[in-house]
Amino acid sequence: MRRHALNLLRAVARRLWRAALRAVVAGLVFAVCLAVALRLMGVPVPGPEELLDEFEGVSRLAEILS
C-alpha cells in the first residue's frame, strides 16, 4: 500500500512538473512572437537590458515590502 501511494505521488508530481514546464515554454514563445509582431508594426518595444533593469527594481521593491 505504501509503495502504491508513493508511485501515485510521483506520477502526480511528474505531471505537475510537465504542465509547469509547458506553461513556461508556451509563455516564452508567446512573448517572443508578440514582441516580434509589435516591432514589425513599429511599436517601440523595450530591449532585454531595460526589462532586466525593471525586474531588478521590482525585486528590490519586494525585498523592501517583505
C-alpha positions, 0 to 999 in steps of 0.5 A, a space after each residue: 500500500 505504501 509503495 502504491 501511494 508513493 508511485 501515485 505521488 510521483 506520477 502526480 508530481 511528474 505531471 505537475 512538473 510537465 504542465 509547469 514546464 509547458 506553461 513556461 515554454 508556451 509563455 516564452 514563445 508567446 512573448 517572443 512572437 508578440 514582441 516580434 509582431 509589435 516591432 514589425 508594426 513599429 511599436 517601440 518595444 523595450 530591449 532585454 537590458 531595460 526589462 532586466 533593469 525593471 525586474 531588478 527594481 521590482 525585486 528590490 521593491 519586494 525585498 523592501 515590502 517583505 
